[in-house]
Amino acid sequence: MGRRRRGPRWWLTRGKKLEDLTSGSYDNVLNAEQLQKLLYLLESTEDPIITERALVTVGNSAAFSTNQAIIRELGGIPVVANKINSPNHSIKEKALNALNNLSVNVENQIKIKTFISQVCEDVLSGPLDSAVQLAGLRLLTNMMVTDEHQHMLSGYIADLFRVLLTGNGTTKVQVLKLLVNLSENPAMTEGLLSAQVGSPFLSLVDGCVAQEILLRVLTLFQNINNCLRAGGRPAGQPPFPNGSLFSLLYGEECVQKMQALVYHHDVDVREKAVTITSKF
């Protein structure tokens, strides 16, 4: 016999009022019963304000490892994930933030991966530098910490580089965090190097670029170098077309820029530049 659906205010008849659970004033860790009530509310309400508050509460609760498992066991992941379909950008953002916290749990990732393609579409087609785009990028970055699901991004690499080049500083950093995760996996190396990127990418390999961006660009390059060499393929051998990331990273202009970074004022940048130039 399936779960009996109750009226939208059934939680008021016992225990903690759900309005209190979503008010932001309830600081204790929610227990399983309270989380179940919260998920039921999220599933049943059509009020955008209540939906948003419930998503924030679920996301805050998911910061605790115990609750990450409880929410999964209560069937809460698809309930939250369905809210990324909302045309309301604030609701979409809060749903992505909640999924991001839930994705820290490896078992949760198995369920969340079902929605990766949709998250990618939202990230790539949504407003540039928006809260939704950043929330989606953070979720993808968490999901790609290990190589388990990285292949699911193979078809989106060139578009991620487009967002990298057109986004503001905050967006650039978040895209680079994601690309750096992918670059640690040898199985993703060819896809990264074959991506059509365009010469504006080289503007990021420059001493005047913000350190948090420059260091990640150098780490990306360093990881790709390491993966190529670990696979027994010297950097000069793979046949990649003009305009690809490979043709830029190993072209003469990038080599000159990298050699200039050997004298950069920041020691971390210098060390990475020295390591990279020693392998040209």
C-alpha positions as CSV (number, residue, x, y, z in Angstrom):
1,M,0.0,0.0,0.0
2,G,1.5,3.3,-1.1
3,R,2.1,6.4,1.0
4,R,-1.2,8.1,1.8
5,R,-1.2,11.8,0.6
6,R,-2.3,14.2,3.2
7,G,-3.6,17.7,3.2
8,P,-1.1,20.5,2.7
9,R,-1.1,21.6,6.3
10,W,-1.0,18.2,8.0
11,W,2.3,18.9,9.7
12,L,0.6,21.5,11.9
13,T,-1.2,18.8,13.8
14,R,1.9,17.5,15.5
15,G,5.5,18.4,16.4
16,K,7.4,21.4,15.0
17,K,5.5,23.6,12.7
18,L,6.9,23.5,9.2
19,E,6.8,27.2,8.9
20,D,9.3,27.2,11.7
21,L,11.5,24.7,9.8
22,T,11.7,27.0,6.8
23,S,11.8,30.3,8.6
24,G,15.6,30.4,9.0
25,S,15.2,30.7,12.8
26,Y,15.5,26.9,13.4
27,D,19.2,26.3,13.9
28,N,19.2,22.7,15.1
29,V,20.0,19.7,12.9
30,L,16.6,18.5,11.5
31,N,15.7,14.9,12.3
32,A,14.3,12.4,9.8
33,E,10.7,13.1,10.6
34,Q,11.2,16.9,10.1
35,L,13.0,16.3,6.8
36,Q,10.2,14.0,5.6
37,K,7.7,16.8,6.3
38,L,9.9,19.3,4.6
39,L,10.2,17.1,1.5
40,Y,6.5,16.6,1.4
41,L,5.9,20.3,1.5
42,L,8.5,20.8,-1.3
43,E,6.7,18.2,-3.4
44,S,3.2,19.5,-2.8
45,T,3.3,23.2,-2.6
46,E,2.9,25.5,-5.7
47,D,3.8,28.7,-3.7
48,P,7.1,29.9,-5.0
49,I,8.1,31.6,-1.8
50,I,7.5,28.5,0.3
51,T,9.3,26.4,-2.4
52,E,12.3,28.7,-2.2
53,R,12.4,28.7,1.6
54,A,12.0,24.9,1.7
55,L,14.9,24.4,-0.8
56,V,17.1,26.7,1.3
57,T,16.3,24.6,4.4
58,V,17.0,21.3,2.6
59,G,20.2,22.7,1.3
60,N,21.3,23.9,4.8
61,S,20.3,20.5,6.2
62,A,22.3,18.8,3.5
63,A,25.5,20.4,4.8
64,F,25.4,17.7,7.5
65,S,26.7,14.3,6.4
66,T,24.0,12.4,8.3
67,N,21.2,14.4,6.6
68,Q,22.7,13.8,3.2
69,A,22.0,10.1,3.6
70,I,18.6,10.6,5.2
71,I,17.4,12.9,2.4
72,R,18.5,10.2,-0.1
73,E,16.8,7.4,1.8
74,L,13.6,9.5,2.0
75,G,13.6,9.9,-1.8
76,G,14.4,13.6,-1.5
77,I,17.0,13.9,-4.3
78,P,14.6,13.7,-7.3
79,V,12.1,16.0,-5.3
80,V,14.9,18.6,-5.1
81,A,16.2,18.0,-8.6
82,N,12.8,18.4,-10.2
83,K,12.9,22.0,-9.1
84,I,15.7,22.8,-11.5
85,N,12.9,22.7,-14.1
86,S,11.3,25.8,-12.6
87,P,11.2,28.9,-14.8
88,N,11.8,30.8,-11.6
89,H,15.5,31.5,-11.6
90,S,15.7,31.9,-7.8
91,I,14.0,28.5,-7.3
92,K,16.3,26.9,-9.8
93,E,19.4,28.4,-8.1
94,K,18.3,27.2,-4.7
95,A,17.6,23.7,-6.0
96,L,21.1,23.6,-7.6
97,N,22.7,24.8,-4.3
98,A,20.8,22.0,-2.4
99,L,22.0,19.4,-4.9
100,N,25.5,20.7,-4.6
101,N,25.5,20.1,-0.8
102,L,23.9,16.7,-1.4
103,S,26.5,15.7,-4.0
104,V,29.3,15.6,-1.3
105,N,27.9,12.2,-0.5
106,V,29.2,9.6,-3.1
107,E,26.0,7.5,-3.0
108,N,24.0,10.6,-3.6
109,Q,26.0,11.3,-6.8
110,I,24.6,8.1,-8.3
111,K,21.2,9.6,-8.2
112,I,22.2,13.2,-9.0
113,K,24.1,12.1,-12.2
114,T,20.7,11.6,-13.9
115,F,20.4,15.4,-14.0
116,I,23.9,16.3,-15.2
117,S,22.9,16.9,-18.8
118,Q,20.1,19.2,-17.8
119,V,22.5,21.1,-15.4
120,C,25.0,21.5,-18.3
121,E,22.3,22.9,-20.5
122,D,21.3,25.4,-17.8
123,V,24.9,26.4,-17.3
124,L,25.6,26.9,-21.0
125,S,22.3,28.4,-22.1
126,G,21.4,30.5,-19.1
127,P,22.4,34.2,-18.5
128,L,26.1,34.6,-18.3
129,D,27.6,35.2,-14.8
130,S,24.1,34.6,-13.3
131,A,23.5,33.0,-9.9
132,V,22.0,30.0,-11.7
133,Q,25.1,29.5,-13.9
134,L,27.4,29.7,-10.9
135,A,25.3,27.3,-8.9
136,G,25.3,24.8,-11.7
137,L,29.1,25.1,-12.2
138,R,29.6,24.5,-8.5
139,L,27.5,21.4,-8.7
140,L,29.3,20.1,-11.7
141,T,32.6,20.8,-10.1
142,N,31.6,18.7,-7.0
143,M,30.3,15.9,-9.2
144,M,33.6,15.8,-11.2
145,V,36.0,15.6,-8.2
146,T,36.6,12.0,-9.1
147,D,36.6,10.5,-12.6
148,E,33.4,8.4,-12.1
149,H,31.1,10.7,-14.0
150,Q,33.5,12.9,-15.9
151,H,32.8,11.3,-19.3
152,M,29.3,12.8,-19.1
153,L,30.9,16.2,-19.8
154,S,32.7,15.1,-22.9
155,G,30.2,16.8,-25.2
156,Y,30.3,20.1,-23.3
157,I,34.0,20.9,-23.1
158,A,34.2,23.4,-26.0
159,D,31.2,25.2,-24.5
160,L,32.8,25.3,-21.1
161,F,35.8,27.0,-22.6
162,R,33.4,29.5,-24.3
163,V,31.9,30.4,-20.8
164,L,35.5,30.6,-19.5
165,L,36.5,33.2,-22.0
166,T,33.3,35.3,-21.9
167,G,32.5,35.2,-18.2
168,N,33.6,37.5,-15.5
169,G,36.3,36.8,-12.9
170,T,34.1,34.7,-10.6
171,T,32.7,32.7,-13.5
172,K,36.2,32.1,-14.9
173,V,37.5,30.8,-11.6
174,Q,34.5,28.4,-11.3
175,V,34.9,27.1,-14.8
176,L,38.6,26.6,-14.3
177,K,38.0,24.6,-11.1
178,L,35.8,22.2,-13.2
179,L,38.3,22.0,-16.1
180,V,41.2,21.3,-13.6
181,N,39.2,18.4,-12.2
182,L,38.7,17.0,-15.7
183,S,42.4,17.6,-16.6
184,E,43.5,15.2,-13.9
185,N,41.9,12.3,-15.7
186,P,44.0,10.8,-18.6
187,A,40.7,9.6,-20.2
188,M,39.7,13.2,-20.6
189,T,43.0,14.5,-22.1
190,E,42.2,14.0,-25.7
191,G,38.8,15.6,-25.4
192,L,40.3,18.6,-23.7
193,L,43.1,19.0,-26.2
194,S,40.9,18.6,-29.3
195,A,38.3,21.2,-28.1
196,Q,38.1,24.2,-30.4
197,V,39.0,27.1,-28.0
198,G,40.3,30.0,-30.1
199,S,43.2,32.3,-29.6
200,P,41.6,34.5,-26.9
201,F,42.4,31.7,-24.5
202,L,46.1,32.8,-24.6
203,S,45.1,36.1,-22.9
204,L,44.7,34.1,-19.7
205,V,48.4,33.0,-19.9
206,D,49.7,36.4,-18.9
207,G,51.4,37.9,-15.9
208,C,48.7,40.6,-15.5
209,V,45.9,38.1,-15.1
210,A,44.5,37.7,-11.6
211,Q,46.5,35.1,-9.6
212,E,43.5,32.9,-8.8
213,I,42.8,32.6,-12.5
214,L,46.4,32.3,-13.7
215,L,47.4,29.6,-11.3
216,R,44.4,27.5,-12.3
217,V,45.3,27.9,-16.0
218,L,48.8,26.8,-15.3
219,T,47.5,23.8,-13.2
220,L,45.3,22.9,-16.2
221,F,48.3,22.9,-18.5
222,Q,50.5,21.1,-16.0
223,N,47.9,18.3,-15.5
224,I,47.5,17.9,-19.3
225,N,51.3,17.6,-19.7
226,N,51.4,15.0,-17.0
227,C,48.6,12.9,-18.5
228,L,50.3,13.1,-21.9
229,R,53.6,11.9,-20.6
230,A,52.0,9.3,-18.4
231,G,50.4,7.8,-21.5
232,G,53.7,7.7,-23.3
233,R,52.8,10.5,-25.7
234,P,55.1,13.5,-25.9
235,A,53.4,16.8,-26.2
236,G,54.6,17.4,-29.8
237,Q,53.1,14.2,-31.3
238,P,49.3,14.1,-31.0
239,P,47.6,15.3,-34.2
240,F,45.2,18.0,-33.2
241,P,43.7,20.6,-35.5
242,N,44.4,24.3,-35.7
243,G,42.3,26.3,-33.2
244,S,42.3,23.4,-30.7
245,L,43.5,23.7,-27.1
246,F,46.5,21.6,-28.1
247,S,47.5,24.0,-30.9
248,L,47.4,26.9,-28.5
249,L,49.1,25.4,-25.5
250,Y,52.0,24.0,-27.5
251,G,52.2,26.9,-30.0
252,E,55.0,29.4,-30.1
253,E,53.0,32.2,-28.6
254,C,52.1,30.2,-25.5
255,V,55.7,29.0,-25.2
256,Q,56.9,32.6,-25.1
257,K,54.3,33.6,-22.6
258,M,55.1,30.6,-20.4
259,Q,58.8,31.5,-20.5
260,A,58.0,35.1,-19.4
261,L,56.1,33.7,-16.4
262,V,59.3,32.1,-15.1
263,Y,60.1,35.7,-13.9
264,H,56.6,36.4,-12.4
265,H,56.5,38.1,-9.0
266,D,54.5,35.3,-7.4
267,V,56.5,32.3,-6.3
268,D,53.7,29.8,-7.0
269,V,53.3,31.1,-10.6
270,R,57.0,31.0,-11.1
271,E,57.3,27.4,-9.9
272,K,54.5,26.2,-12.1
273,A,55.9,28.0,-15.1
274,V,59.4,26.5,-14.5
275,T,57.9,23.0,-14.3
276,I,55.9,23.5,-17.5
277,T,58.7,25.1,-19.5
278,S,61.1,22.3,-18.5
279,K,58.9,19.8,-20.4
280,F,58.6,21.7,-23.7
